[in-house]
Amino acid sequence: MAILKAVRGTRDLLPPETALWNRVEATARAVFARYGFGEIRTPIFETTELFARGVGEETDIVSKEMYTWEDRGRADSDKGQSLTLRPENTAGVVRAYIEHKMADTGMLQKLFYIGPQFRRERPQRGRYRQFWQIGAEVLGPAWSGSDSALRDAEVLEMLATFLDELGVKGWRLALNSVGSATDRPRYVAALREALAPVKHLMCEDNQRRAETNPLRVLDSKDPNDQEIINALPKIADYLDDASREHFEQVKAALDACGVAYTVEPRLVRGLDYYTRTTFEFTVPDGSGLGTQNALLGGGRYDGLSEMLGGPKAPGIGFAIGEDRLILTLQAQAEAAAEKKLDIFIAPMGVERNAEALRLAQELRRAGLSVEVGEGTFRLKKSFETADKLARRMVILGEDEVASGILTVKDFAAGEQTKVPRSELAEVLRR
Ligand code: HAM
């Protein structure tokens, strides 16, 4: 008889790996508690209408990816209804917020959740049909301070602390503001106008998005369309004064806390409910995720509660892809366990070989472990060799020798920095 297997896109989690899952979840609980969050557990399935209204009919999640079925009624009086396995948990949390009249407390609600979500996506490494999220929502009536920029910065700072405590290396925070519910239509109109004369030059997907949901064009990874997309109007130019001020305050608070971020004007994210701040944390290439490098995402929302029949309750939240976080921790632990040299020196051209050897001598005498490449190597081959042998690579070309400023590539962090030759040994020792 044929052996039965777990359904495509789902998987078993076994020991010893489950110990790592438990460590991640325990760290989340411990960190979130320090910020005043309490746990909420909502059902794994809800009415289909909740997601249609909450997440948005036009989104990929609702239009293509939900596991929906017609649930039979048990008696004539108990009519059947359409139910759906939750594809995300923000809509469920806001439903619970309304149902349990949490607004009546007048207090800010800080709720976190840990649990499986379901999306019918094409499975690949880091993308599953049943996957886990660790998420949180901060919401409440406006007078509880729920729409303050301070809350956005607090949530982002908490995530930075969480990733640092887990030991995730090289994470990056991409930040944007998608504006208010009134900014967005003006921006979408400008996008439509800018896309009209050029959309026929774009891939089929983008031609369709240009019609149905022009914001989605900004997400497109199609290499041929990037030039057109980069030239499109930027949302930042369409923010009203209040949204612009909010974004400035978020950035100032992050600066004050020393949380590094990059403003990414194309970050609009795939759910309809976002207003103002949106964000994503990614990890560098080589962290075990392939192309699925978004570790977590989230943003602010205003209007979601009203969309579900509740009182005004602005909020901000996020969801961490726990599967992706685990893959990252595993890959980074593996990389750290491999014994690697401090640096690989890549001379550009045989004329640089002697100078490369001299630099190696200098660094080795300073106590660092060094391998020297070969001037005949192409840049790509130098990169590949360096990545296998060493944690970092320095390129030695004509310009570098002349200027004494060297470019150091850190493979784990995915970063390039410029370092004066006189400081190289010291920087590499860190
Ligand atoms: P999302 O961006 O759809 O946002 O998902 C958040 C994270 O879940 C992603 O960054 C990714 O790490 C992970 N994820 C999504 N789909 C999959 C999948 N098929 N397999 C593995 N991991 C996946 C939300 O879900 C929003 N509810 C976040 C939020 C909360 N916004 C405000 N509050």
Residues whose N, C-alpha, C, O or C-beta is under 5 A from the ligand:
A	BS01	HAM	E88 N89 T90 R119 E121 G126 R127 Y128 F131 A136 A294 L295 L296 G297 G298 G299 I316 G317 F318 A319 I320 G321 D323 R324
